[in-house]
């Protein structure tokens, strides 16, 4: 097969400034640090643990497509560790595992390309000894025997978020395209958004039912233009508080986080990150109205 090459003109068109083909650069380091300190302090004031603000921050920053700022989130979180030696390395790996799991789940809301670019940047940013503690074994590889369980998990998660309108919504989606609900359930809610394990295996992290709703809200709010979906997943977060925690899903401050006040907090924290990273221009997803 002949080698395919792109002309200089086509390369120039692809990289034209108006196409915004590059990721968003990070704001000034001091500004990022102040913003993340406010995020962490606000979470602590409401009894919300590190895993929640790491999940929220990771999802929002992947959606905003600012890999350098995502890496700053990791650096900020690990700089707060009081441990030394192996203990510090192990905790840093736990932080990285949470961030990459949250980043993976953004695929369902913000798309594959941003997840690829941001997770790749995060992996390159990790210290070698930290990266070595992260598992390289996949947990979502489909098999003939796992398929029934995956489809069951998809249905359960969908119902948990959208009940009592879950069946009606599937029928409405099918009117748009008969494969739309099929793809949403069998490619996203089952194999990706529903957790493939109880307690997380070594080198992995669990972003369970509550934090998956945080991922959804963070992604959708950060991208803008999808208010109805934000509303749906705010309801999903509220409903998560009515369910018993699953195995391995210990969310500190769960009751408050799933309250109306907690949902408000999630949205406000995402808005603050959007303002920070975009320098007030809004998300790179949707065009913002001029005031």
Secondary structure as UniProt FT lines:
FT   HELIX           8..14
FT   HELIX           17..19
FT   HELIX           29..45
FT   TURN            46..47
FT   HELIX           50..64
FT   HELIX           67..79
FT   HELIX           85..105
FT   HELIX           107..110
FT   HELIX           112..125
FT   HELIX           128..131
FT   TURN            132..133
FT   TURN            144..146
FT   HELIX           147..162
FT   TURN            163..164
FT   HELIX           166..176
FT   TURN            178..179
FT   HELIX           180..183
FT   HELIX           184..193
FT   TURN            202..203
FT   HELIX           209..223
FT   HELIX           227..240
FT   TURN            241..242
FT   TURN            247..248
FT   TURN            252..253
FT   HELIX           254..257
FT   HELIX           260..278
FT   TURN            279..280
//
